[in-house]
Amino acid sequence: MSLSVIICTYNREKYLSPLLESIVSQDYPCEAYEIVLINNNSIDRTEALCKQFGQSHPDVRFRYFVETQQGLSYARNRGIAESHGDLLLYVDDDATVFPNYLQAYSQFFRTYPDILAAGGPIIPFYEGTPPAWLTHFTKELLTGYLYRGNKTGFFTNGKYPGGGNACYRKTFFKQFGLFNVELGRKGKSLIGAEEKDLFSRFLAAGNKIGYVPEAGIYHYIPPEKLTREHLVRLSYSIGKSERIRTRSIAPSVYFKRIFSECIKWGATVALFFLYLLRFRYDKGIKLLEFRYHVTQGLLGLKAPQ
């Protein structure tokens, strides 16, 4: 079973070398995997770093491509087209992988031959001091934090892997299609939900998604991603992404999503008062801000300034 590790990158020269080294330093046969790097129009030193890496690791199958259509979904789809592996492993360009990352995914799919997709932990690595108002909920939002314990199993209750650490059999995309190019990051835009769109179709068909605890990544979080300004932009973009995703399916799906937003408001208000009772107003108010701006984006209201 061969592996293709797909890295889609845009102006992340700072993190590329540590990521690539974390992959090739693993105790896993070089001939059993390839690294497919998709440069989505970076204007930093990405190309030079990739050339240097290829020259310094001649034993590694390192394949470099430039995707000129701007957008993460375009880059991810290009990765599918260029990959030769049976398993396609997507890892974010601002992360490093766990020491047993390749072996863990390989072993999982050998053990479960009928499973088409899986994911693993995403553990934030803070480059600064996390703000005091960070909660479990805002931590997941801002850092992609994902941890379901240390036992191999399956995602439940409609949950699915983070897009920056997911593994698919290549046949997955033949059955369920590619990433929606209307969704996903484009340049500095924070539009997302491309993996939610894909996994929603997959789960609706009655499939299961594996959870592989040893196949995790450390996600690097710079201080600017933990500011109120970023929280506001990201929250609004989440709502806007949901508006695009659900309206592209059917009007009824969009209205159902609006209804679920009302339910989420009830839960958010309840959490706000819970934090208030614990004298943690700062944590509660950030949850309200998050929900407010998600709703703005979902309803198509003007973006916050």
Secondary structure as GFF3:
##gff-version 3
##sequence-region A 1 305
A	DSSP	beta_strand	3	9	.	.	.	ID=ss1
A	DSSP	alpha_helix	13	24	.	.	.	ID=ss2
A	DSSP	three_ten_helix	30	32	.	.	.	ID=ss3
A	DSSP	beta_strand	33	39	.	.	.	ID=ss4
A	DSSP	alpha_helix	46	56	.	.	.	ID=ss5
A	DSSP	beta_strand	61	66	.	.	.	ID=ss6
A	DSSP	alpha_helix	72	82	.	.	.	ID=ss7
A	DSSP	beta_strand	87	91	.	.	.	ID=ss8
A	DSSP	beta_strand	95	97	.	.	.	ID=ss9
A	DSSP	alpha_helix	101	111	.	.	.	ID=ss10
A	DSSP	beta_strand	117	119	.	.	.	ID=ss11
A	DSSP	beta_strand	122	126	.	.	.	ID=ss12
A	DSSP	alpha_helix	136	143	.	.	.	ID=ss13
A	DSSP	beta_strand	153	154	.	.	.	ID=ss14
A	DSSP	beta_strand	165	169	.	.	.	ID=ss15
A	DSSP	alpha_helix	171	176	.	.	.	ID=ss16
A	DSSP	alpha_helix	194	204	.	.	.	ID=ss17
A	DSSP	beta_strand	210	211	.	.	.	ID=ss18
A	DSSP	beta_strand	217	221	.	.	.	ID=ss19
A	DSSP	three_ten_helix	223	226	.	.	.	ID=ss20
A	DSSP	alpha_helix	228	249	.	.	.	ID=ss21
A	DSSP	alpha_helix	251	277	.	.	.	ID=ss22
A	DSSP	alpha_helix	281	299	.	.	.	ID=ss23
###
